[in-house]
Amino acid sequence: MEERAAKKDGPAGTTQKGNNMKITVIGAGAIGGNLARKLSAVGHDVQIADARGPESVPADVLDSGARAVALDDAARDRDVIILSIPFDRVPELAAPLSSVSDETVVIDTSNYYPHLGGRIEAVDNGQVESVRNAELLGRPLVKAWNAALAETQRTKGVPAGTPGRIAIPVAADSPRARRVAMQLVDDTGFDPFDAGVLADSWRQQPMSPAYCTELTLEEMGLALAAADRDKDVRVRDSMMERFAALGDAPSLEDVVEMNRAAHR
């Protein structure tokens, strides 16, 4: 794959004022909280919803200006909706998203881990994770922010142009939606890599060479091209054993190195 970065003139065709967008993050866990903090800190109008109610959103997630809202109100009149919930729970949002405008960009950050949410036959038989979610939700999706650890996202975002900046792959069928998501990835401190259409997003699923290995933009294309579906599934399914071998309190660097070593 060739190197493909986001255009710096901002996304086209959105309804935001300038480059500031109206964004809802659904899910207040580690990644959802990171995204709400970072995107509100750079000036986006961010609200965050959690199935347990607004009161369950940690106070520190709101420090940069994000607002906690009820899930029933979360999807109304938004430019972007980011789904940051467990993979097996994404289809539960079909009803809340049913009235969302076709112009709204919906981004899926989830990953399929059978040991966490149980086996899903369609995915085990080769259906791409976010293609499955798009079908069950009945609307197009973007795949982004799934291929970087929560701690990487929290601590390693840096300004554009910083040497060694970590890249995050973004896949979508709509070029406009992909551009919007790539701009937001840039806003969170990472180089966005155009990973093509959603059907190709299996290349950034667990545990591919591009998954949670903290690669630069120049390295990301090679890693996506090196993905091997059968091998990556085997690596994914052995992850818990390999993780246990790291000991009780592995560092972020330990986990990243474990992921890289699986593909050497």
C-alpha positions in Angstrom: 0.0 0.0 0.0 1.2 3.5 -0.8 1.5 6.1 1.9 -1.6 8.2 2.1 -2.0 11.0 4.6 -4.9 13.4 5.3 -5.2 16.6 3.3 -4.4 19.6 5.5 -7.2 21.8 4.1 -9.8 20.1 6.2 -12.7 17.9 5.4 -15.1 18.9 2.6 -18.9 18.7 2.5 -19.5 18.7 6.3 -21.9 21.0 8.1 -19.5 22.3 10.7 -18.5 25.9 11.1 -14.9 26.1 9.8 -13.2 22.9 10.9 -15.1 22.7 14.2 -17.6 19.9 14.2 -20.5 18.8 16.4 -19.4 15.4 17.7 -21.0 12.8 19.9 -18.9 10.0 21.5 -21.0 7.0 22.6 -19.1 5.1 25.3 -17.1 6.7 28.2 -14.5 4.0 28.6 -10.8 4.5 28.0 -10.8 5.2 24.3 -14.2 7.1 24.3 -12.9 9.2 27.2 -9.6 9.9 25.4 -11.4 11.0 22.2 -13.9 13.2 24.1 -11.1 15.0 25.9 -8.8 15.5 22.9 -11.5 16.6 20.5 -13.1 19.0 22.9 -9.7 20.4 23.8 -9.0 21.4 20.1 -12.4 23.2 19.8 -14.9 20.7 18.6 -18.4 20.7 20.2 -18.3 17.4 21.9 -20.9 15.5 23.9 -20.5 12.1 25.4 -23.1 9.5 26.2 -22.9 6.2 28.1 -25.5 3.5 28.4 -25.3 3.8 32.2 -26.4 7.4 32.1 -24.7 10.9 32.0 -23.8 10.6 35.7 -21.5 7.6 34.8 -19.2 9.8 32.7 -16.0 10.4 34.6 -15.5 14.0 35.6 -12.0 14.2 34.1 -13.5 13.4 30.7 -15.4 16.6 30.8 -12.5 18.8 31.9 -11.8 20.1 28.3 -15.4 21.1 27.7 -17.2 17.9 26.6 -20.8 17.6 27.9 -22.4 14.4 29.3 -25.8 13.7 27.7 -28.4 11.0 27.8 -28.1 8.3 25.1 -31.5 9.0 23.8 -30.4 12.6 22.9 -26.9 11.8 21.8 -27.4 11.3 18.1 -29.5 14.4 17.2 -28.1 17.0 14.9 -24.5 15.9 14.9 -21.8 16.0 12.2 -19.9 13.0 13.6 -20.9 10.1 15.9 -18.1 7.9 17.3 -19.0 4.5 18.6 -16.6 3.5 21.3 -18.3 0.5 22.9 -17.5 -3.2 22.9 -17.8 -4.9 19.5 -20.7 -7.2 20.5 -22.7 -4.2 21.8 -22.6 -2.1 18.6 -25.7 -3.6 17.0 -27.7 -2.4 20.1 -27.4 1.2 18.7 -29.4 0.4 15.6 -32.5 2.1 17.0 -30.8 5.3 18.4 -29.0 5.7 15.0 -32.0 5.0 12.8 -33.0 8.6 12.6 -29.5 10.0 12.1 -29.0 11.9 8.9 -27.2 10.2 6.0 -24.7 13.1 6.1 -23.6 12.2 9.6 -20.3 10.4 9.7 -20.4 7.4 12.0 -17.1 6.0 13.2 -16.6 2.5 14.7 -13.6 2.1 17.1 -14.5 -1.5 18.2 -12.6 -4.7 17.8 -13.7 -8.4 17.9 -12.2 -10.4 20.7 -14.0 -13.7 21.1 -12.6 -14.3 24.6 -14.3 -11.1 25.8 -17.7 -11.0 24.0 -18.1 -14.5 22.8 -17.8 -16.0 19.3 -19.7 -14.5 16.4 -20.0 -17.0 13.5 -20.1 -14.4 10.7 -16.8 -12.9 11.7 -15.2 -16.2 12.4 -16.2 -17.2 8.9 -14.4 -14.2 7.4 -16.8 -11.2 7.5 -14.9 -8.0 8.2 -15.7 -6.6 11.6 -16.9 -3.2 10.7 -18.7 -4.5 7.5 -20.7 -6.7 9.9 -21.5 -3.7 12.1 -22.5 -1.6 9.2 -24.9 -4.2 8.0 -26.5 -4.6 11.4 -26.8 -0.9 11.9 -28.1 -0.4 8.4 -25.8 2.5 7.6 -22.2 3.2 6.4 -19.4 3.2 8.9 -15.8 4.4 9.1 -13.2 2.3 10.9 -10.7 4.4 12.9 -8.9 4.5 16.3 -9.2 0.8 16.7 -5.6 0.0 15.9 -3.9 2.0 18.7 -3.9 1.1 22.4 -5.9 3.4 24.7 -2.7 4.3 26.6 -1.0 5.1 23.3 -3.9 7.4 22.4 -3.9 9.0 25.8 -0.1 9.7 26.1 1.5 9.8 22.6 -0.4 12.2 20.5 1.8 15.0 19.2 1.5 18.0 16.8 1.5 17.3 13.1 5.0 17.3 11.6 6.6 15.9 14.8 9.3 13.4 13.8 8.2 9.8 14.6 4.5 10.7 14.9 2.4 7.5 15.3 0.0 6.7 12.5 -3.6 5.5 12.8 -5.3 3.8 9.8 -8.8 5.0 8.6 -11.0 2.9 6.3 -14.4 3.8 4.8 -16.3 3.4 1.6 -17.2 7.1 1.4 -14.2 9.3 0.5 -15.9 12.3 2.3 -16.4 10.3 5.5 -12.9 9.0 5.3 -11.5 12.6 5.0 -13.6 13.7 8.0 -12.3 10.9 10.1 -8.8 11.4 9.0 -9.0 15.1 10.0 -10.2 14.1 13.4 -7.4 11.5 13.8 -5.0 14.4 13.1 -6.8 16.5 15.7 -6.1 13.8 18.3 -2.4 13.9 17.7 -1.8 11.1 15.2 -1.0 10.9 11.5 -4.0 9.5 9.7 -3.4 6.9 7.0 -5.9 6.3 4.3 -6.5 2.6 4.5 -9.0 2.4 1.7 -12.5 0.9 1.8 -14.2 -0.7 4.7 -13.9 -4.2 3.2 -10.1 -3.7 3.5 -10.2 -2.8 7.2 -9.5 -6.4 8.1 -5.9 -5.4 7.6 -6.1 -3.2 10.8 -8.1 -5.7 12.9 -6.5 -7.6 15.8 -3.8 -8.8 15.7 -2.5 -7.6 12.3 1.0 -6.1 11.9 -0.7 -2.7 11.9 -2.6 -3.3 15.1 -1.3 -1.6 18.2 2.3 -1.6 17.1 2.9 2.2 17.1 4.1 2.6 13.5 4.9 5.8 11.7 3.1 6.9 8.5 5.9 5.5 6.4 5.7 2.1 8.2 1.9 1.8 8.2 1.5 1.1 4.5 3.9 -1.8 4.7 2.3 -3.2 7.8 -1.2 -3.1 6.2 0.1 -4.8 3.1 1.7 -7.5 5.2 -1.5 -8.5 6.9 -2.4 -12.2 6.6 -5.9 -13.1 7.7 -5.2 -16.6 8.9 -2.1 -15.8 10.7 -3.5 -12.6 12.3 -6.5 -14.7 13.7 -4.0 -17.2 15.2 -2.0 -14.4 16.8 -5.2 -12.8 18.1 -6.4 -16.1 19.7 -3.0 -16.6 21.4 -2.9 -13.0 22.8 -4.1 -13.9 26.3 -1.3 -16.5 26.8 1.3 -14.1 25.4 0.0 -11.3 27.6 0.1 -13.4 30.7 3.7 -14.1 30.0 4.5 -10.4 30.4 3.8 -10.6 34.1 1.5 -8.7 36.5 2.0 -5.1 35.4 3.4 -4.9 31.9 4.2 -1.4 30.6 2.8 0.1 27.4 6.2 -0.5 25.8 6.1 -4.2 26.8 2.7 -4.6 25.2 3.7 -2.8 22.0 6.9 -4.9 21.7 4.8 -8.1 22.3 2.6 -7.1 19.4 5.5 -6.3 17.1 7.3 -9.5 18.0 4.4 -11.6 16.9 5.0 -10.6 13.3 8.8 -10.9 13.1 
